[in-house]
Amino acid sequence: MRYVLFALPLILLVALVSVFAFSIDRDASLVRSVLIDKPAPAFDLPPVEGLDVPGFDTAALEGEVTVVNVFASWCIPCRDEHPLLEALKAETGVRLFGINHSDAPENARAFLAELGNPYDAVGADRDRRVSIDWGVYGVPETFLVDAEGVITYKHVGPLTPSAIETELLPALERARS
């Protein structure tokens, strides 16, 4: 009995290390959202104060395929992905909406004035309520919503050229067909 009590912590440690070892090569961005293939949550976001584009609501997502990007001025990866969003908009003409996550309006305006504003609409999510409803747990995150208002794709973290080419553009083509 004494040996069993001595060996039990060692067995538990080996089991825990094994779980981590087999999980270490998994891509965290492959987290599947429970909202995939479901209608976008009901929301109504006001525009960012002083920005020359409107806010948006759930109804605005219907009728046309839309990329929804959750961003913040204080988010360094958001700054890194921003040129890719501008290129995506220019190359595909896709409708691009932004959810400004937990940001002061003056900071959001300065961010977009400095980097350019590719968004057709930007909603101010100051209290993070809409982001929570969308299942966002960090910025940036990007969603694809089909013309019926159904979320068909989610990318966690900053978009990369590879992710756009191999994931987002094929998802966009599927949503448009």
Order of alpha helices (4+ residues) and beta strands (2+ residues): alpha-beta-beta-beta-beta-alpha-beta-alpha-beta-alpha-beta-beta-alpha
